[in-house]
Amino acid sequence: MQETSSAKPWAGRFNAPTDAFVEAFTASVDFDQRLYRYDIQGSIAHATMLARQGILTAAERDAIVKGLEAVRSRIDAGDFAWSIPLEDVHMNVESALTADIGDAGKKLHTGRSRNDQVATDVRLWLRDEIDTIRGEIQRLQRALLDLAEREAETILPGFTHLQVAQPITFGHHMLAWLEMLERDRARLADCRRRMNVMPLGAAALAGTTYPIDRHYTAELLGFDRPAENSLDAVSDRDFAIEFTADAAILMMHLSRFSEELILWSSAQFGFIELSDSFCTGSSIMPQKKNPDVPELVRGKSGRIFGHLMGLLTLMKSQPLAYNKDNQEDKEPLFDTVDNLKGSLKVYADMMGKVTCNRERMREAAKQGFSTATDLADYLVRKGIPFRDAHEIVGKAVGLGVREGRDLAELSLAELQQFSGAIGEDVFEVLTLDGSVAARDHIGGTAPAQVRAAIQRARERLGAEASGDA
């Protein structure tokens, strides 16, 4: 094996070496080396196409492919010396290849540029990452479905303005998060579809004079089609921005979820217990059990929002075509992917071990006159206009506030002083169980509807896993 050269592949036009600080400042190999598998995958496809078109010989193609596979094995094994003078993953791989196989390695770059090469590598990498992320979302969804099924009849207060509103079931609440995650998963699928267009062959910005077959290369790499315009192919990073926007929305959902878990696990609420595996203690207060995982996920949402704004700002003033600014797209994109995957993984693991304090939830639902709307609906069914019913119930609530009693704890005589339409059957609607059971329609909180929704969701997830959806 020949020694890898650190000479610049573009040095022919220059008379002075690159300043040492500039060399380090402009290099990207420290972070873009994670793309090496995709860089090699793209290069193998490119070499295969070049040979098919007669631009390379079959022997040159075979030497290149074998050499690239050997370089990949060395990197996989940790037996590869990355060079900052070679600037990036592309030149490090190509230089190692050329050192191994000689002049055939120098022909690999025929008909392409680092501009279309990096745009292709990032799309290949992000395509796989999206598939992994969507799989983690599904894993979290299944954990939520299991929890929702276990707690389909568990009653807790539903809130608006963080004030007790109406009683709901815990299973129904979990299914709300499931639906948000389903939209997140769909957004990422849309992003993947739009992103799955191949830049390779656009070269630096104008295409190439060689008789390449971009459709064939796209087929080899699993792209839907080659990019239509060479300028656009190398210069835009809207696919990275779209992904980060989708990631920001997903993290916003996880942050809201985190806020509820933090509140619910506090002594003041006491609705749930998080497993010790996902909490930490205090260095000074021995009684503490801190919900560090949801707190950290809540904090990471801001980090990813920042990456979205950074990428938008990065692109907003760039003229066509490629500019060195675009080197700055990778670190925020990589960090977004890493933290999104980590947040989803820990959430999927954590939600499978949540324990509900059913009695505490039920007692909380009895507070705050959560069945007031049920009493208003009851009066409407008795023929009283809703606005009048609303006023009647408001007066009954006022009595309850003064007496320190819930509506269900008021006597029939006390309720009837506000309306003669109230009969003995009123107490059937003032119970928590009666309240949730009455909302027995699709999308409602009734236990029967929760179980039906769980079944539909399981079928939907199962169909997608089998490739039917």
C-alpha positions as a Markdown table, in Angstrom:
| # | Residue | x | y | z |
|---|---|---|---|---|
| 1 | Met | 0.0 | 0.0 | 0.0 |
| 2 | Gln | 1.3 | 3.4 | -1.0 |
| 3 | Glu | 1.5 | 6.2 | 1.5 |
| 4 | Thr | -1.5 | 8.6 | 1.3 |
| 5 | Ser | -0.5 | 12.0 | 0.0 |
| 6 | Ser | -1.5 | 15.2 | 1.8 |
| 7 | Ala | -1.0 | 17.3 | -1.3 |
| 8 | Lys | -3.9 | 19.5 | -2.3 |
| 9 | Pro | -5.8 | 18.0 | -5.3 |
| 10 | Trp | -6.4 | 21.6 | -6.5 |
| 11 | Ala | -2.9 | 23.0 | -5.8 |
| 12 | Gly | -1.8 | 23.4 | -9.4 |
| 13 | Arg | -3.0 | 27.0 | -9.7 |
| 14 | Phe | -1.4 | 28.1 | -6.4 |
| 15 | Asn | 2.2 | 29.3 | -5.8 |
| 16 | Ala | 2.1 | 29.4 | -2.0 |
| 17 | Pro | 1.0 | 26.9 | 0.5 |
| 18 | Thr | -2.2 | 27.4 | 2.6 |
| 19 | Asp | -1.6 | 29.2 | 5.8 |
| 20 | Ala | -1.7 | 26.6 | 8.6 |
| 21 | Phe | -4.5 | 28.3 | 10.5 |
| 22 | Val | -6.6 | 28.8 | 7.3 |
| 23 | Glu | -6.0 | 25.1 | 6.5 |
| 24 | Ala | -7.5 | 24.1 | 9.9 |
| 25 | Phe | -10.2 | 26.8 | 9.8 |
| 26 | Thr | -11.5 | 25.8 | 6.4 |
| 27 | Ala | -11.2 | 22.0 | 6.8 |
| 28 | Ser | -14.4 | 20.0 | 7.5 |
| 29 | Val | -13.0 | 16.5 | 7.9 |
| 30 | Asp | -13.3 | 16.6 | 11.7 |
| 31 | Phe | -17.1 | 16.4 | 11.3 |
| 32 | Asp | -17.9 | 15.3 | 7.8 |
| 33 | Gln | -15.9 | 12.1 | 8.1 |
| 34 | Arg | -19.1 | 10.5 | 9.4 |
| 35 | Leu | -20.3 | 10.6 | 5.8 |
| 36 | Tyr | -17.6 | 8.2 | 4.7 |
| 37 | Arg | -19.9 | 5.2 | 4.0 |
| 38 | Tyr | -22.2 | 7.3 | 1.8 |
| 39 | Asp | -19.2 | 9.0 | 0.1 |
| 40 | Ile | -17.9 | 5.5 | -0.8 |
| 41 | Gln | -21.4 | 4.3 | -1.8 |
| 42 | Gly | -21.8 | 7.2 | -4.2 |
| 43 | Ser | -18.3 | 6.8 | -5.6 |
| 44 | Ile | -18.9 | 3.1 | -6.3 |
| 45 | Ala | -22.1 | 3.9 | -8.1 |
| 46 | His | -20.3 | 6.7 | -10.0 |
| 47 | Ala | -17.4 | 4.4 | -11.1 |
| 48 | Thr | -19.9 | 1.8 | -12.1 |
| 49 | Met | -21.8 | 4.3 | -14.3 |
| 50 | Leu | -18.5 | 5.6 | -15.8 |
| 51 | Ala | -17.5 | 2.1 | -16.9 |
| 52 | Arg | -20.9 | 1.4 | -18.3 |
| 53 | Gln | -20.6 | 4.5 | -20.4 |
| 54 | Gly | -17.1 | 3.6 | -21.6 |
| 55 | Ile | -15.4 | 6.4 | -19.7 |
| 56 | Leu | -13.6 | 4.0 | -17.5 |
| 57 | Thr | -12.4 | 0.5 | -18.5 |
| 58 | Ala | -13.9 | -2.5 | -16.7 |
| 59 | Ala | -10.5 | -3.2 | -15.1 |
| 60 | Glu | -10.3 | 0.4 | -13.8 |
| 61 | Arg | -13.8 | 0.1 | -12.4 |
| 62 | Asp | -13.0 | -3.1 | -10.7 |
| 63 | Ala | -9.8 | -1.7 | -9.2 |
| 64 | Ile | -11.7 | 1.4 | -7.9 |
| 65 | Val | -14.6 | -0.6 | -6.4 |
| 66 | Lys | -12.2 | -3.1 | -4.7 |
| 67 | Gly | -10.0 | -0.2 | -3.5 |
| 68 | Leu | -13.0 | 1.8 | -2.1 |
| 69 | Glu | -14.3 | -1.3 | -0.3 |
| 70 | Ala | -10.8 | -1.8 | 1.2 |
| 71 | Val | -10.8 | 1.9 | 2.4 |
| 72 | Arg | -14.2 | 1.5 | 3.9 |
| 73 | Ser | -13.1 | -1.6 | 5.8 |
| 74 | Arg | -10.1 | 0.3 | 7.2 |
| 75 | Ile | -12.3 | 3.2 | 8.4 |
| 76 | Asp | -14.8 | 0.7 | 9.8 |
| 77 | Ala | -11.9 | -0.9 | 11.8 |
| 78 | Gly | -10.6 | 2.4 | 13.0 |
| 79 | Asp | -7.4 | 1.9 | 11.0 |
| 80 | Phe | -7.5 | 5.1 | 9.0 |
| 81 | Ala | -5.6 | 8.3 | 9.5 |
| 82 | Trp | -7.7 | 11.3 | 8.7 |
| 83 | Ser | -5.8 | 14.3 | 7.3 |
| 84 | Ile | -6.7 | 17.9 | 7.9 |
| 85 | Pro | -4.6 | 19.1 | 4.9 |
| 86 | Leu | -6.9 | 17.0 | 2.7 |
| 87 | Glu | -9.7 | 19.1 | 4.0 |
| 88 | Asp | -12.7 | 16.8 | 3.8 |
| 89 | Val | -14.0 | 13.2 | 3.7 |
| 90 | His | -14.0 | 13.2 | -0.1 |
| 91 | Met | -10.4 | 14.0 | -0.6 |
| 92 | Asn | -9.3 | 11.8 | 2.3 |
| 93 | Val | -11.1 | 8.8 | 0.7 |
| 94 | Glu | -9.9 | 9.6 | -2.8 |
| 95 | Ser | -6.3 | 10.1 | -1.7 |
| 96 | Ala | -6.3 | 6.8 | 0.2 |
| 97 | Leu | -7.7 | 5.1 | -2.8 |
| 98 | Thr | -5.1 | 6.6 | -5.2 |
| 99 | Ala | -2.3 | 5.6 | -2.8 |
| 100 | Asp | -3.6 | 2.0 | -2.8 |
| 101 | Ile | -4.4 | 1.5 | -6.5 |
| 102 | Gly | -2.4 | 4.2 | -8.4 |
| 103 | Asp | -3.6 | 6.1 | -11.5 |
| 104 | Ala | -7.0 | 4.4 | -11.7 |
| 105 | Gly | -7.9 | 6.2 | -8.4 |
| 106 | Lys | -7.2 | 9.5 | -10.0 |
| 107 | Lys | -9.9 | 8.8 | -12.7 |
| 108 | Leu | -12.7 | 8.4 | -10.1 |
| 109 | His | -13.5 | 12.1 | -10.0 |
| 110 | Thr | -14.1 | 12.3 | -13.8 |
| 111 | Gly | -17.5 | 13.9 | -14.5 |
| 112 | Arg | -18.2 | 15.1 | -11.0 |
| 113 | Ser | -17.2 | 17.8 | -8.4 |
| 114 | Arg | -17.0 | 17.9 | -4.7 |
| 115 | Asn | -20.1 | 20.2 | -5.0 |
| 116 | Asp | -22.4 | 17.5 | -6.3 |
| 117 | Gln | -20.6 | 14.8 | -4.4 |
| 118 | Val | -21.3 | 16.4 | -1.0 |
| 119 | Ala | -24.8 | 17.2 | -1.8 |
| 120 | Thr | -25.3 | 13.5 | -2.8 |
| 121 | Asp | -23.6 | 12.2 | 0.3 |
| 122 | Val | -25.7 | 14.3 | 2.7 |
| 123 | Arg | -28.9 | 13.2 | 1.0 |
| 124 | Leu | -27.9 | 9.5 | 1.2 |
| 125 | Trp | -27.0 | 9.9 | 4.9 |
| 126 | Leu | -30.1 | 11.9 | 5.8 |
| 127 | Arg | -32.3 | 9.5 | 3.9 |
| 128 | Asp | -31.2 | 6.6 | 6.2 |
| 129 | Glu | -31.4 | 8.8 | 9.3 |
| 130 | Ile | -35.0 | 9.7 | 8.5 |
| 131 | Asp | -35.8 | 6.0 | 8.2 |
| 132 | Thr | -34.2 | 5.4 | 11.6 |
| 133 | Ile | -36.0 | 8.4 | 13.2 |
| 134 | Arg | -39.4 | 7.3 | 11.8 |
| 135 | Gly | -38.7 | 3.8 | 13.3 |
| 136 | Glu | -38.0 | 5.4 | 16.7 |
| 137 | Ile | -41.2 | 7.4 | 16.5 |
| 138 | Gln | -43.1 | 4.2 | 15.8 |
| 139 | Arg | -41.5 | 2.6 | 18.9 |
| 140 | Leu | -42.6 | 5.5 | 21.0 |
| 141 | Gln | -46.1 | 5.3 | 19.5 |
| 142 | Arg | -46.3 | 1.6 | 20.5 |
| 143 | Ala | -45.2 | 2.4 | 24.0 |
| 144 | Leu | -47.9 | 5.0 | 24.2 |
| 145 | Leu | -50.5 | 2.5 | 22.8 |
| 146 | Asp | -49.5 | 0.0 | 25.5 |
| 147 | Leu | -49.9 | 2.6 | 28.2 |
| 148 | Ala | -53.2 | 3.9 | 26.8 |
| 149 | Glu | -54.6 | 0.4 | 26.7 |
| 150 | Arg | -53.5 | -0.3 | 30.3 |
| 151 | Glu | -55.1 | 3.0 | 31.4 |
| 152 | Ala | -58.1 | 3.1 | 29.1 |
| 153 | Glu | -60.5 | 3.6 | 32.1 |
| 154 | Thr | -58.3 | 5.6 | 34.3 |
| 155 | Ile | -59.8 | 9.0 | 35.0 |
| 156 | Leu | -57.9 | 12.3 | 35.4 |
| 157 | Pro | -58.8 | 15.9 | 35.0 |
| 158 | Gly | -58.4 | 17.4 | 31.6 |
| 159 | Phe | -57.1 | 20.9 | 31.7 |
| 160 | Thr | -57.4 | 24.2 | 29.8 |
| 161 | His | -55.3 | 27.1 | 30.9 |
| 162 | Leu | -53.9 | 24.6 | 33.4 |
| 163 | Gln | -57.3 | 24.8 | 35.2 |
| 164 | Val | -59.5 | 21.7 | 35.7 |
| 165 | Ala | -61.8 | 21.6 | 32.7 |
| 166 | Gln | -63.5 | 18.2 | 32.2 |
| 167 | Pro | -62.8 | 14.6 | 33.2 |
| 168 | Ile | -61.0 | 12.5 | 30.6 |
| 169 | Thr | -59.3 | 9.2 | 30.5 |
| 170 | Phe | -55.6 | 8.8 | 30.8 |
| 171 | Gly | -55.6 | 6.5 | 27.7 |
| 172 | His | -57.3 | 9.3 | 25.7 |
| 173 | His | -54.7 | 11.7 | 26.8 |
| 174 | Met | -51.9 | 9.4 | 25.6 |
| 175 | Leu | -53.6 | 9.0 | 22.3 |
| 176 | Ala | -53.4 | 12.8 | 21.8 |
| 177 | Trp | -49.6 | 12.5 | 21.8 |
| 178 | Leu | -49.8 | 9.5 | 19.5 |
| 179 | Glu | -51.7 | 11.6 | 16.9 |
| 180 | Met | -49.1 | 14.4 | 17.1 |
| 181 | Leu | -46.3 | 11.9 | 16.6 |
| 182 | Glu | -48.2 | 10.4 | 13.7 |
| 183 | Arg | -48.2 | 13.8 | 11.9 |
| 184 | Asp | -44.5 | 14.2 | 12.8 |
| 185 | Arg | -43.8 | 10.8 | 11.2 |
| 186 | Ala | -45.8 | 11.8 | 8.1 |
| 187 | Arg | -43.9 | 15.1 | 7.8 |
| 188 | Leu | -40.6 | 13.2 | 7.8 |
| 189 | Ala | -41.9 | 10.8 | 5.1 |
| 190 | Asp | -42.8 | 13.8 | 2.9 |
| 191 | Cys | -39.4 | 15.3 | 3.5 |
| 192 | Arg | -37.7 | 12.1 | 2.5 |
| 193 | Arg | -39.7 | 11.9 | -0.7 |
| 194 | Arg | -38.8 | 15.5 | -1.7 |
| 195 | Met | -35.2 | 14.9 | -0.7 |
| 196 | Asn | -34.8 | 11.7 | -2.7 |
| 197 | Val | -33.5 | 13.4 | -5.8 |
| 198 | Met | -29.9 | 12.9 | -6.9 |
| 199 | Pro | -27.5 | 15.8 | -7.4 |
| 200 | Leu | -24.6 | 13.7 | -8.7 |
| 201 | Gly | -23.7 | 14.6 | -12.2 |
| 202 | Ala | -24.4 | 18.2 | -11.8 |
| 203 | Ala | -20.6 | 18.6 | -11.2 |
| 204 | Ala | -19.5 | 22.0 | -10.0 |
| 205 | Leu | -22.6 | 23.9 | -11.2 |
| 206 | Ala | -23.1 | 23.4 | -15.0 |
| 207 | Gly | -23.0 | 19.6 | -15.6 |
| 208 | Thr | -20.2 | 17.8 | -17.4 |
| 209 | Thr | -19.0 | 17.3 | -21.0 |
| 210 | Tyr | -18.7 | 13.5 | -20.4 |
| 211 | Pro | -21.5 | 11.2 | -21.7 |
| 212 | Ile | -22.7 | 10.2 | -18.2 |
| 213 | Asp | -26.0 | 8.5 | -17.5 |
| 214 | Arg | -27.5 | 10.1 | -14.4 |
| 215 | His | -30.6 | 8.0 | -14.5 |
| 216 | Tyr | -28.5 | 4.9 | -14.1 |
| 217 | Thr | -26.5 | 6.4 | -11.2 |
| 218 | Ala | -29.8 | 7.4 | -9.5 |
| 219 | Glu | -31.1 | 3.9 | -9.9 |
| 220 | Leu | -27.9 | 2.4 | -8.4 |
| 221 | Leu | -28.2 | 4.8 | -5.4 |
| 222 | Gly | -32.0 | 4.4 | -4.9 |
| 223 | Phe | -32.9 | 7.9 | -5.8 |
| 224 | Asp | -36.2 | 8.5 | -7.5 |
| 225 | Arg | -34.6 | 10.6 | -10.2 |
| 226 | Pro | -31.7 | 12.9 | -11.0 |
| 227 | Ala | -32.0 | 16.6 | -10.2 |
| 228 | Glu | -33.4 | 18.5 | -13.1 |
| 229 | Asn | -31.2 | 21.6 | -12.8 |
| 230 | Ser | -27.4 | 21.5 | -12.1 |
| 231 | Leu | -27.3 | 24.9 | -10.4 |
| 232 | Asp | -30.1 | 24.0 | -8.0 |
| 233 | Ala | -28.7 | 20.5 | -7.4 |
| 234 | Val | -25.4 | 21.8 | -5.9 |
| 235 | Ser | -26.5 | 25.1 | -4.3 |
| 236 | Asp | -29.7 | 24.6 | -2.3 |
| 237 | Arg | -30.0 | 23.0 | 1.2 |
| 238 | Asp | -33.7 | 23.4 | 1.5 |
| 239 | Phe | -34.0 | 19.6 | 2.1 |
| 240 | Ala | -31.8 | 20.1 | 5.2 |
| 241 | Ile | -33.8 | 23.1 | 6.3 |
| 242 | Glu | -37.1 | 21.1 | 5.8 |
| 243 | Phe | -35.8 | 18.2 | 7.8 |
| 244 | Thr | -34.7 | 20.5 | 10.6 |
| 245 | Ala | -38.1 | 22.3 | 10.6 |
| 246 | Asp | -39.8 | 18.9 | 10.9 |
| 247 | Ala | -37.4 | 18.0 | 13.7 |
| 248 | Ala | -38.2 | 21.3 | 15.5 |
| 249 | Ile | -41.9 | 20.6 | 15.4 |
| 250 | Leu | -41.3 | 17.0 | 16.7 |
| 251 | Met | -39.1 | 18.4 | 19.5 |
| 252 | Met | -41.8 | 21.0 | 20.3 |
| 253 | His | -44.2 | 18.1 | 20.8 |
| 254 | Leu | -41.8 | 16.2 | 23.0 |
| 255 | Ser | -41.1 | 19.4 | 24.9 |
| 256 | Arg | -44.8 | 19.9 | 25.6 |
| 257 | Phe | -45.0 | 16.2 | 26.6 |
| 258 | Ser | -42.0 | 16.7 | 28.9 |
| 259 | Glu | -43.7 | 19.6 | 30.6 |
| 260 | Glu | -46.7 | 17.4 | 31.5 |
| 261 | Leu | -44.5 | 14.5 | 32.7 |
| 262 | Ile | -42.6 | 17.0 | 34.9 |
| 263 | Leu | -45.8 | 18.4 | 36.4 |
| 264 | Trp | -47.5 | 15.0 | 36.8 |
| 265 | Ser | -44.5 | 13.4 | 38.5 |
| 266 | Ser | -44.2 | 16.3 | 41.1 |
| 267 | Ala | -45.5 | 15.9 | 44.6 |
| 268 | Gln | -48.1 | 18.6 | 44.0 |
| 269 | Phe | -49.7 | 16.5 | 41.2 |
| 270 | Gly | -48.5 | 13.0 | 42.0 |
| 271 | Phe | -50.3 | 11.6 | 38.9 |
| 272 | Ile | -47.5 | 9.4 | 37.7 |
| 273 | Glu | -44.3 | 7.8 | 38.8 |
| 274 | Leu | -41.3 | 7.8 | 36.4 |
| 275 | Ser | -38.9 | 4.8 | 36.7 |
| 276 | Asp | -35.8 | 5.4 | 38.8 |
| 277 | Ser | -33.8 | 4.5 | 35.6 |
| 278 | Phe | -34.8 | 7.8 | 34.1 |
| 279 | Cys | -34.4 | 10.1 | 37.1 |
| 280 | Thr | -31.5 | 11.4 | 39.1 |
| 281 | Gly | -31.1 | 12.5 | 42.7 |
| 282 | Ser | -29.7 | 15.6 | 44.4 |
| 283 | Ser | -26.2 | 16.1 | 45.7 |
| 284 | Ile | -27.5 | 17.8 | 48.8 |
| 285 | Met | -31.2 | 16.9 | 49.2 |
| 286 | Pro | -31.5 | 13.1 | 49.8 |
| 287 | Gln | -35.3 | 13.0 | 49.2 |
| 288 | Lys | -35.2 | 14.4 | 45.7 |
| 289 | Lys | -36.1 | 12.4 | 42.6 |
| 290 | Asn | -35.6 | 14.7 | 39.6 |
| 291 | Pro | -37.2 | 14.1 | 36.2 |
| 292 | Asp | -34.0 | 14.8 | 34.4 |
| 293 | Val | -34.8 | 13.0 | 31.1 |
| 294 | Pro | -38.0 | 15.0 | 30.3 |
| 295 | Glu | -36.3 | 18.2 | 31.5 |
| 296 | Leu | -33.3 | 17.6 | 29.2 |
| 297 | Val | -35.5 | 16.8 | 26.2 |
| 298 | Arg | -37.4 | 20.0 | 26.9 |
| 299 | Gly | -34.1 | 21.9 | 26.9 |
| 300 | Lys | -32.9 | 20.2 | 23.7 |
| 301 | Ser | -35.9 | 21.5 | 21.9 |
| 302 | Gly | -34.4 | 25.0 | 22.1 |
| 303 | Arg | -31.1 | 23.7 | 20.7 |
| 304 | Ile | -32.8 | 22.3 | 17.6 |
| 305 | Phe | -35.0 | 25.4 | 17.1 |
| 306 | Gly | -31.7 | 27.3 | 17.0 |
| 307 | His | -30.3 | 25.0 | 14.4 |
| 308 | Leu | -33.3 | 25.7 | 12.2 |
| 309 | Met | -32.8 | 29.4 | 12.5 |
| 310 | Gly | -29.1 | 29.0 | 11.8 |
| 311 | Leu | -29.7 | 27.0 | 8.6 |
| 312 | Leu | -32.2 | 29.6 | 7.4 |
| 313 | Thr | -29.8 | 32.4 | 8.1 |
| 314 | Leu | -26.9 | 30.4 | 6.4 |
| 315 | Met | -28.9 | 30.2 | 3.1 |
| 316 | Lys | -30.7 | 33.5 | 3.0 |
| 317 | Ser | -28.1 | 35.6 | 1.2 |
| 318 | Gln | -26.3 | 33.1 | -1.0 |
| 319 | Pro | -26.2 | 33.7 | -4.7 |
| 320 | Leu | -26.1 | 30.7 | -7.0 |
| 321 | Ala | -24.4 | 28.4 | -7.1 |
| 322 | Tyr | -22.2 | 26.7 | -4.5 |
| 323 | Asn | -20.6 | 28.8 | -1.8 |
| 324 | Lys | -18.2 | 27.8 | 1.0 |
| 325 | Asp | -20.9 | 28.9 | 3.5 |
| 326 | Asn | -22.6 | 25.6 | 2.8 |
| 327 | Gln | -19.9 | 23.7 | 4.7 |
| 328 | Glu | -21.6 | 25.2 | 7.8 |
| 329 | Asp | -24.8 | 23.1 | 7.1 |
| 330 | Lys | -23.4 | 19.8 | 8.4 |
| 331 | Glu | -22.7 | 20.4 | 12.1 |
| 332 | Pro | -26.2 | 21.8 | 12.9 |
| 333 | Leu | -27.8 | 19.0 | 10.8 |
| 334 | Phe | -25.7 | 16.3 | 12.4 |
| 335 | Asp | -26.4 | 17.7 | 15.9 |
| 336 | Thr | -30.2 | 17.8 | 15.1 |
| 337 | Val | -30.2 | 14.2 | 14.0 |
| 338 | Asp | -28.2 | 13.0 | 17.0 |
| 339 | Asn | -30.3 | 14.8 | 19.6 |
| 340 | Leu | -33.6 | 13.9 | 17.9 |
| 341 | Lys | -32.7 | 10.2 | 17.8 |
| 342 | Gly | -31.5 | 10.3 | 21.4 |
| 343 | Ser | -34.7 | 12.1 | 22.6 |
| 344 | Leu | -36.9 | 9.6 | 20.8 |
| 345 | Lys | -35.0 | 6.6 | 22.0 |
| 346 | Val | -35.1 | 7.6 | 25.7 |
| 347 | Tyr | -38.8 | 8.6 | 25.5 |
| 348 | Ala | -39.7 | 5.2 | 23.9 |
| 349 | Asp | -37.8 | 3.4 | 26.7 |
| 350 | Met | -39.2 | 5.7 | 29.5 |
| 351 | Met | -42.8 | 5.6 | 28.6 |
| 352 | Gly | -42.9 | 1.8 | 28.7 |
| 353 | Lys | -42.1 | 2.1 | 32.5 |
| 354 | Val | -44.5 | 4.8 | 33.6 |
| 355 | Thr | -46.7 | 4.0 | 36.5 |
| 356 | Cys | -50.1 | 5.8 | 37.1 |
| 357 | Asn | -51.4 | 6.8 | 40.5 |
| 358 | Arg | -55.0 | 6.1 | 39.6 |
| 359 | Glu | -56.6 | 7.2 | 42.9 |
| 360 | Arg | -54.7 | 10.5 | 42.9 |
| 361 | Met | -55.8 | 11.3 | 39.4 |
| 362 | Arg | -59.4 | 10.5 | 40.2 |
| 363 | Glu | -59.4 | 12.6 | 43.3 |
| 364 | Ala | -58.0 | 15.5 | 41.3 |
| 365 | Ala | -60.7 | 15.1 | 38.7 |
| 366 | Lys | -63.3 | 15.6 | 41.5 |
| 367 | Gln | -61.9 | 19.0 | 42.2 |
| 368 | Gly | -62.6 | 22.1 | 40.1 |
| 369 | Phe | -66.3 | 21.2 | 39.2 |
| 370 | Ser | -65.1 | 19.2 | 36.2 |
| 371 | Thr | -68.6 | 17.9 | 35.5 |
| 372 | Ala | -70.2 | 21.3 | 35.1 |
| 373 | Thr | -70.5 | 21.0 | 31.4 |
| 374 | Asp | -72.2 | 17.7 | 31.8 |
| 375 | Leu | -74.8 | 19.4 | 34.0 |
| 376 | Ala | -75.3 | 22.1 | 31.3 |
| 377 | Asp | -75.8 | 19.4 | 28.7 |
| 378 | Tyr | -78.3 | 17.6 | 30.9 |
| 379 | Leu | -80.3 | 20.8 | 31.2 |
| 380 | Val | -80.2 | 21.3 | 27.4 |
| 381 | Arg | -81.6 | 17.8 | 27.0 |
| 382 | Lys | -84.4 | 18.9 | 29.3 |
| 383 | Gly | -85.4 | 21.6 | 26.8 |
| 384 | Ile | -83.5 | 24.6 | 28.4 |
| 385 | Pro | -81.5 | 26.8 | 25.9 |
| 386 | Phe | -77.8 | 26.3 | 26.3 |
| 387 | Arg | -77.1 | 29.9 | 27.4 |
| 388 | Asp | -79.7 | 29.7 | 30.1 |
| 389 | Ala | -78.3 | 26.3 | 31.1 |
| 390 | His | -74.9 | 27.8 | 31.3 |
| 391 | Glu | -76.1 | 30.5 | 33.7 |
| 392 | Ile | -77.9 | 28.0 | 35.9 |
| 393 | Val | -74.8 | 25.8 | 36.2 |
| 394 | Gly | -72.7 | 28.9 | 36.9 |
| 395 | Lys | -74.9 | 29.7 | 39.9 |
| 396 | Ala | -74.8 | 26.0 | 41.1 |
| 397 | Val | -71.0 | 26.2 | 40.9 |
| 398 | Gly | -71.0 | 29.4 | 42.9 |
| 399 | Leu | -72.9 | 27.6 | 45.7 |
| 400 | Gly | -70.3 | 24.8 | 45.5 |
| 401 | Val | -67.5 | 27.2 | 45.8 |
| 402 | Arg | -69.0 | 28.9 | 48.8 |
| 403 | Glu | -69.8 | 25.5 | 50.5 |
| 404 | Gly | -66.5 | 23.9 | 49.5 |
| 405 | Arg | -68.4 | 21.0 | 47.8 |
| 406 | Asp | -68.3 | 19.6 | 44.3 |
| 407 | Leu | -71.5 | 19.5 | 42.2 |
| 408 | Ala | -72.0 | 15.8 | 42.8 |
| 409 | Glu | -71.9 | 16.5 | 46.6 |
| 410 | Leu | -74.8 | 19.0 | 46.5 |
| 411 | Ser | -78.2 | 17.7 | 47.4 |
| 412 | Leu | -81.1 | 17.4 | 44.9 |
| 413 | Ala | -82.9 | 20.2 | 46.7 |
| 414 | Glu | -79.9 | 22.5 | 46.5 |
| 415 | Leu | -79.6 | 21.9 | 42.8 |
| 416 | Gln | -83.4 | 22.3 | 42.2 |
| 417 | Gln | -83.3 | 25.8 | 43.6 |
| 418 | Phe | -81.6 | 26.8 | 40.4 |
| 419 | Ser | -83.9 | 24.9 | 38.0 |
| 420 | Gly | -87.0 | 22.8 | 38.5 |
| 421 | Ala | -85.9 | 20.8 | 35.4 |
| 422 | Ile | -83.3 | 19.0 | 37.5 |
| 423 | Gly | -84.4 | 15.5 | 38.6 |
| 424 | Glu | -83.0 | 12.5 | 40.5 |
| 425 | Asp | -81.3 | 11.3 | 37.3 |
| 426 | Val | -79.0 | 14.3 | 37.4 |
| 427 | Phe | -76.5 | 12.4 | 39.6 |
| 428 | Glu | -75.9 | 9.9 | 36.8 |
| 429 | Val | -74.3 | 12.7 | 34.7 |
| 430 | Leu | -72.5 | 14.3 | 37.6 |
| 431 | Thr | -70.3 | 11.2 | 38.3 |
| 432 | Leu | -66.8 | 11.0 | 36.7 |
| 433 | Asp | -67.5 | 7.7 | 35.1 |
| 434 | Gly | -70.8 | 8.8 | 33.7 |
| 435 | Ser | -69.1 | 11.9 | 32.3 |
| 436 | Val | -66.4 | 10.1 | 30.4 |
| 437 | Ala | -68.6 | 7.3 | 29.2 |
| 438 | Ala | -71.1 | 9.8 | 27.8 |
| 439 | Arg | -68.5 | 11.0 | 25.2 |
| 440 | Asp | -68.9 | 7.8 | 23.2 |
| 441 | His | -68.1 | 8.9 | 19.7 |
| 442 | Ile | -65.0 | 8.7 | 17.5 |
| 443 | Gly | -62.4 | 11.0 | 19.0 |
| 444 | Gly | -64.1 | 11.0 | 22.3 |
| 445 | Thr | -62.7 | 10.1 | 25.7 |
| 446 | Ala | -65.0 | 7.2 | 26.5 |
| 447 | Pro | -63.1 | 4.0 | 27.4 |
| 448 | Ala | -64.8 | 2.2 | 24.5 |
| 449 | Gln | -63.7 | 4.8 | 22.1 |
| 450 | Val | -60.2 | 4.8 | 23.5 |
| 451 | Arg | -59.9 | 1.0 | 22.9 |
| 452 | Ala | -61.3 | 1.4 | 19.4 |
| 453 | Ala | -58.8 | 4.1 | 18.6 |
| 454 | Ile | -56.0 | 1.9 | 20.0 |
| 455 | Gln | -57.0 | -0.9 | 17.7 |
| 456 | Arg | -57.1 | 1.4 | 14.6 |
| 457 | Ala | -53.7 | 2.8 | 15.5 |
| 458 | Arg | -52.2 | -0.6 | 15.9 |
| 459 | Glu | -53.6 | -1.7 | 12.5 |
| 460 | Arg | -52.2 | 1.5 | 10.9 |
| 461 | Leu | -48.7 | 1.0 | 12.4 |
| 462 | Gly | -48.8 | -2.7 | 11.5 |
| 463 | Ala | -49.8 | -2.0 | 7.9 |
| 464 | Glu | -47.0 | 0.4 | 7.4 |
| 465 | Ala | -44.5 | -2.0 | 9.0 |
| 466 | Ser | -45.6 | -4.6 | 6.5 |
| 467 | Gly | -45.3 | -2.2 | 3.5 |
| 468 | Asp | -49.1 | -2.0 | 2.9 |
| 469 | Ala | -49.3 | 1.7 | 3.7 |
